[in-house]
Amino acid sequence: MKNNAVNSINLLDYSIFSGQLNQIYSEHKISINTINQYSLCIAENDYEFKKSLTQSDILLPDGMAIVKAVKFITGNKIEKIAGSDVHLFLLSELNKKKGKCFYLGSAENTLKKIRQRLANEFPNIQVETFSPPFQASFSKSEDKQMIAAINAFRPDVLFIGMTAPKQEKWSHLNKEELNVKIVCSIGAVFDFYAETIVRPHPFWIKLSLEWFIRLIKEPKRMWKRYLYFGPVFIKLILKEKIKLAK
């Protein structure tokens, strides 16, 4: 049963979360993923990735393109909820409850900086980390090693930062074996929180121009995401609008 059944709006085949972050909790284990224009376009040509997203318990609208597409298709207004937003929300809740979180992904140097910052900002949280091999996929023995490390710690929240679509696929495939309450894939947030990559100033985020600043700072890595997949996304949304109009 999906936790977001009530607070969701359908966009293409994706159930986009339309509630507030304080509504994400459930008595059941839940998976939280994010979706933006780039990941939606990639998922349309990647069956396993699309399955991972559509079967998420919570699929957060991490991008103004998704927010505007929902408005255009359904007429409903929703708020953008970035990976950084859900990360800080869950940390705040864990700190109040003296909970535990586990970070799976990224380099050991990044994880070290995360642990240091957590100790200062959220001192009541117990934290454990694991840096997996940097490779396209993992062997069964590597999966077992990661799952064993997580389950031995028994965290309330597991944060996964392996980049999309690897992190979403891993979460979907291994969710049932994980002894956690919340599995949350947040990708680049590991680097943002560790400050190994600086997120654009809140001024640009408020103007919905975070994507533009990231494009300027990292044109080689970001040009295709925004300049190529932007038009692809628009085409998909227009096609859906026409289909619904008929």
C-alpha positions in Angstrom: 0.0 0.0 0.0 1.4 3.4 -1.0 1.7 6.0 1.8 1.1 8.8 -0.7 -2.3 7.5 -1.9 -4.2 10.5 -0.5 -1.6 13.3 -0.9 -0.6 12.7 -4.5 -1.4 14.0 -8.0 -0.9 11.9 -11.1 1.5 13.2 -13.8 1.9 10.7 -16.7 2.4 7.5 -14.7 3.9 9.1 -11.7 2.1 9.8 -8.4 3.6 13.1 -7.3 3.4 14.0 -3.6 1.3 17.0 -3.0 1.2 17.2 0.8 3.5 18.7 3.4 6.6 17.0 4.8 5.0 16.4 8.2 2.6 14.1 6.4 5.2 11.6 5.1 5.3 9.4 8.2 3.6 6.0 8.2 3.3 2.9 10.4 4.8 1.0 7.5 8.3 1.1 6.0 8.4 3.7 3.3 10.6 4.7 0.4 11.1 8.3 -0.5 12.4 9.3 -3.9 12.5 12.6 -5.8 11.6 13.4 -9.4 12.6 16.2 -11.7 12.3 16.8 -15.5 15.6 15.0 -16.1 14.8 11.9 -14.1 11.3 11.7 -15.6 12.8 11.8 -19.1 15.4 9.2 -18.3 12.8 6.9 -16.6 10.6 7.0 -19.8 13.4 5.0 -21.5 14.5 2.9 -18.5 11.9 0.4 -17.3 13.6 -0.5 -14.0 14.1 3.2 -13.1 10.5 4.0 -14.0 9.3 1.1 -11.9 11.5 2.3 -9.0 9.9 5.8 -9.2 6.3 4.8 -9.8 6.4 2.3 -6.9 7.9 4.8 -4.5 5.7 5.4 -1.4 6.6 9.1 -1.6 7.7 10.8 -4.8 8.7 14.4 -4.1 8.5 17.1 -6.8 12.1 18.2 -6.8 12.0 20.8 -9.6 9.9 23.7 -10.8 9.4 21.9 -14.1 7.5 19.2 -12.3 5.5 21.7 -10.3 4.6 23.7 -13.4 3.8 20.5 -15.3 1.4 19.4 -12.6 -0.3 22.8 -12.7 -0.5 22.7 -16.5 -1.9 19.2 -16.7 -4.2 19.1 -13.7 -4.7 22.7 -12.6 -3.5 21.8 -9.1 -0.9 23.8 -7.4 1.8 22.0 -5.5 5.1 23.0 -3.8 8.6 22.0 -4.9 10.2 19.8 -2.2 13.9 19.3 -2.9 16.0 16.5 -1.6 17.7 19.0 0.6 14.4 19.9 2.1 13.4 16.4 3.1 16.9 15.7 4.3 16.9 18.7 6.8 13.3 17.9 7.8 14.2 14.3 8.7 17.3 15.3 10.5 15.4 17.9 12.6 12.8 15.2 13.5 15.5 12.7 14.4 17.3 15.2 16.5 14.1 15.8 18.6 13.7 12.1 19.1 17.3 11.2 19.5 17.1 8.9 16.5 19.6 7.2 14.2 20.4 7.7 10.5 22.7 6.0 8.1 24.4 7.5 5.0 25.1 5.0 2.2 27.0 6.4 -0.7 29.6 9.0 -1.7 33.4 9.1 -0.9 34.7 8.6 2.6 35.9 12.2 2.7 32.4 13.5 2.0 31.0 11.2 4.7 33.5 12.4 7.2 32.4 16.0 6.6 28.8 15.0 6.9 29.5 13.3 10.3 31.4 16.4 11.5 28.6 18.8 10.5 25.9 16.6 12.0 27.8 16.5 15.3 27.6 20.3 15.4 24.1 20.9 14.1 22.2 17.8 15.2 24.1 16.4 18.3 21.3 14.1 19.4 21.5 12.0 16.3 23.5 8.8 16.2 25.0 8.3 12.7 26.8 5.6 10.8 28.1 5.7 7.2 29.2 3.4 4.4 31.1 4.3 1.2 30.4 1.7 -1.5 32.6 1.1 -4.5 32.3 3.6 -7.3 30.9 1.4 -10.1 27.8 1.1 -12.2 26.4 -1.9 -10.3 27.1 -4.1 -7.3 27.7 -7.8 -6.9 25.4 -9.8 -4.6 28.2 -10.0 -2.0 28.6 -6.2 -2.1 24.9 -5.8 -1.7 24.9 -8.2 1.3 27.8 -6.3 2.9 25.9 -3.0 2.6 22.6 -4.4 3.9 24.4 -6.1 6.8 26.1 -2.9 7.8 22.8 -1.0 7.7 20.8 -3.6 9.6 23.4 -4.0 12.3 23.0 -0.3 13.0 19.1 -0.4 12.8 18.7 3.3 11.7 15.4 5.1 11.7 16.3 6.7 8.3 18.6 5.5 5.6 19.9 8.2 3.3 21.2 6.9 -0.1 23.4 9.1 -2.2 24.6 7.1 -5.2 23.2 9.4 -8.0 20.2 8.6 -10.1 19.1 6.1 -11.3 21.4 3.7 -9.4 20.2 4.8 -6.0 16.5 4.5 -6.8 17.0 1.1 -8.3 19.1 -0.1 -5.3 16.5 1.1 -2.9 13.7 -0.6 -4.8 15.5 -3.9 -5.1 16.6 -4.0 -1.5 13.9 -2.2 0.5 12.3 -5.3 1.9 15.6 -6.6 3.3 16.5 -3.3 5.1 15.7 -3.0 8.8 14.8 0.7 8.6 11.7 2.8 8.8 12.5 5.3 6.0 14.6 4.7 2.9 15.4 8.1 1.3 17.3 8.6 -2.0 18.7 12.1 -2.1 21.7 12.0 -4.4 23.7 15.2 -4.6 22.4 16.3 -1.2 25.4 14.4 0.3 27.7 16.8 -1.4 25.6 19.8 -0.6 25.5 19.0 3.1 29.2 18.2 3.2 29.8 21.4 1.2 32.0 19.7 -1.3 29.6 21.2 -3.8 28.0 24.5 -3.0 24.3 24.8 -3.7 23.2 28.1 -5.3 22.3 31.0 -3.0 18.7 30.9 -1.6 18.1 34.1 -3.7 18.3 32.0 -6.9 16.4 29.1 -5.5 13.5 31.4 -4.5 13.5 32.8 -8.1 13.3 29.2 -9.5 16.7 29.7 -11.1 18.8 27.2 -9.2 19.0 25.1 -12.5 20.4 28.1 -14.3 23.2 28.8 -11.8 24.1 25.1 -11.8 24.3 25.2 -15.6 26.6 28.2 -15.5 28.9 26.6 -12.8 29.0 23.1 -14.4 28.2 23.5 -18.2 29.9 20.3 -19.3 27.9 18.2 -16.8 24.6 20.0 -16.8 24.1 21.2 -20.4 22.4 18.0 -21.5 20.2 17.8 -18.4 18.7 21.2 -19.0 19.2 22.2 -22.7 18.5 18.8 -24.2 16.1 17.1 -21.8 14.2 20.4 -21.2 12.6 20.3 -24.6 12.2 16.5 -24.4 10.2 17.1 -21.1 8.1 19.8 -22.6 7.2 17.5 -25.6 6.1 14.7 -23.2 4.0 17.1 -21.2 2.3 18.7 -24.3 1.6 15.2 -25.6 0.0 14.2 -22.4 -2.1 17.4 -22.3 -3.3 16.8 -25.9 -4.2 13.1 -25.0 -6.2 14.2 -22.0 -8.0 16.9 -24.0 -9.2 14.3 -26.4 
